[in-house]
Amino acid sequence: MTDNFRDNDGSNRFELNVNGVIAFVTYRRSPGTITLVHTDVPPELGGQGIGSKLARATLDAVRARGLKLSIECDFIRSFMQKHPEYNDLLAPGEMVKPKAATYRARCFCGAVELEVTGEPAFAGYCHCRDCQAWSAAPINAFSLWKSGSVRVTKGEADIGTFHKTENSYRKFCRVCGGHLMTDHPRTRLIDVYANLLQGYTHVPTLHANYGSKMVSVRDGLPKFRDLPAELGGSGESLPD
């Protein structure tokens, strides 16, 4: 099958022709280096191991040309994790980085689902009056994600929004009333409630708005009267 493999340098892609259907890996070239950008296997070729055959042929072609390798394609990265014999192709400083973790969450009834990718920019506990009232609890466990890392995968039309201030837009399911997340547009961060994220391990690094705490928490983490300076607060710390 690799007899039907070729480097289509006019289109900047490696191609595998399977009975007239083309699977391909796109790339960018620079002196001495090639960056593999994206792998595309048409649906009609799915389930036949075509992607793996294409990946192997592509990496063999990179080796034959004496090029060093940079990877942007998640499929090629995943293939190389399973086949470390190709790691010697990597350019200096390049690593076969694992694919960013994805966590899924849903509302109480399941009408709304969302997912987040990567790692939170900040994680901790909030003691502000608004979070206390909204969550009906003295402390809210928050995980703040970059807005581009959060995606609604089901039931977007069922999401309601309430905002008391321009700083926080609180999202909930219109069907069951379950809380989902809070959008903070000024910081371009979204708090997806940590206890909703399946498989996510909450690793708090701070307490926010400790000046309005209802309970004291003696855990050794930094306690901020309002917010850290990086989040637009005073950065003033308080004792446990």
Residue pairs with C-beta under 8 A, 6 or more apart in sequence:
1 16
1 18
1 53
2 16
2 53
2 56
2 57
4 16
4 17
4 18
5 14
5 15
5 16
5 17
5 54
5 57
5 61
6 14
6 15
6 17
7 14
7 15
7 61
8 14
8 15
8 24
11 26
12 26
12 27
12 28
12 29
13 24
13 25
13 26
13 27
14 24
14 25
14 27
14 54
14 57
14 58
14 61
15 22
15 23
15 24
16 22
16 23
16 24
16 50
16 53
16 54
16 57
18 45
18 48
18 50
21 42
21 44
21 45
22 42
23 39
23 40
23 41
23 42
23 45
23 50
23 51
23 54
24 39
24 40
24 54
25 36
25 37
25 38
25 39
25 40
25 54
25 55
25 58
25 73
25 76
26 36
26 37
26 38
26 40
27 34
27 35
27 36
27 37
28 34
28 35
28 37
29 35
32 67
32 68
33 67
33 68
33 69
33 70
33 91
34 62
34 65
34 67
34 68
34 69
34 70
35 69
35 70
35 71
35 72
36 58
36 69
36 70
36 71
36 72
36 73
36 76
37 72
37 73
38 72
38 73
39 51
39 54
39 55
39 73
39 75
39 76
41 50
41 51
41 54
51 75
51 79
52 79
55 75
55 76
55 79
56 79
56 83
58 76
59 69
59 76
59 79
59 80
59 83
59 86
59 89
62 69
62 89
63 86
63 89
67 89
68 89
68 90
68 91
68 92
68 94
69 89
69 90
69 91
69 94
70 90
70 91
70 94
71 77
71 80
71 90
71 94
71 96
71 97
74 99
77 96
77 97
77 98
77 99
78 99
80 86
80 87
80 96
81 96
81 98
84 96
87 96
90 96
100 117
100 118
100 119
101 117
101 118
101 119
102 115
102 116
102 117
103 115
103 116
103 117
103 197
103 198
103 199
103 200
104 113
104 114
104 115
104 153
104 197
104 198
104 199
105 113
105 114
105 115
105 116
105 180
105 192
105 193
105 196
105 197
105 198
106 112
106 113
106 114
106 154
106 196
107 113
107 155
107 172
107 173
107 175
107 176
107 178
107 179
107 180
108 173
108 176
108 177
108 178
109 173
109 175
109 176
109 178
111 154
111 155
111 158
111 173
111 175
111 176
112 152
112 154
112 155
112 156
112 158
112 159
112 173
112 175
112 178
112 180
113 152
113 153
113 154
113 155
114 150
114 151
114 152
114 153
114 154
114 180
114 181
114 192
115 150
115 151
115 153
116 143
116 145
116 149
116 150
116 151
116 192
116 197
117 149
117 151
118 145
118 146
118 149
120 143
120 144
120 145
121 144
121 145
121 146
121 189
122 142
122 143
122 144
122 189
122 205
122 206
122 228
122 230
122 231
123 142
123 143
123 144
123 194
123 202
123 203
123 204
123 205
124 141
124 142
124 204
124 205
124 206
124 207
124 208
124 221
125 139
125 140
125 141
125 142
125 204
125 206
125 207
125 208
125 217
126 139
126 140
126 142
126 207
126 208
126 209
127 138
127 139
127 140
127 207
127 208
127 209
127 210
127 211
127 212
127 213
127 214
128 208
128 209
128 212
129 212
130 164
130 168
131 139
131 140
131 142
131 209
132 138
132 139
132 140
132 212
132 214
134 140
134 170
134 179
135 179
138 213
138 214
138 215
139 214
139 215
139 217
140 193
141 193
141 194
141 195
141 202
141 204
142 191
142 193
142 194
142 208
143 191
143 192
143 193
143 194
143 197
143 200
143 202
144 184
144 187
144 189
144 190
144 191
145 189
145 190
145 191
145 192
146 188
146 189
146 190
147 183
147 188
147 189
147 190
150 181
150 190
150 192
152 159
155 173
155 175
158 173
158 174
158 175
159 171
159 172
159 173
159 174
159 180
160 171
160 172
160 173
160 174
161 169
161 170
161 171
161 172
162 169
162 170
162 172
163 169
163 170
166 185
166 186
167 184
167 186
168 182
168 183
168 184
169 182
169 183
169 184
169 185
170 179
170 182
170 183
171 179
171 180
171 181
171 182
171 183
172 178
172 179
172 180
173 180
179 193
180 192
180 193
180 196
181 190
181 191
181 192
181 193
182 190
182 191
183 190
184 190
184 191
186 232
187 231
187 232
194 200
194 202
195 202
204 221
205 221
205 222
206 221
206 222
206 223
206 224
206 228
207 213
207 217
207 221
207 222
207 223
207 224
208 224
208 226
208 227
208 228
208 231
208 233
209 224
209 225
209 226
209 227
210 223
210 224
210 225
210 238
211 225
211 226
211 238
216 240
217 223
217 240
218 240
219 240
220 240
222 228
222 237
223 237
223 238
223 239
223 240
224 233
224 234
224 235
224 236
224 237
224 238
225 233
225 234
225 236
225 237
225 238
226 233
226 234
226 236
227 233
227 234
227 235
228 235
229 235
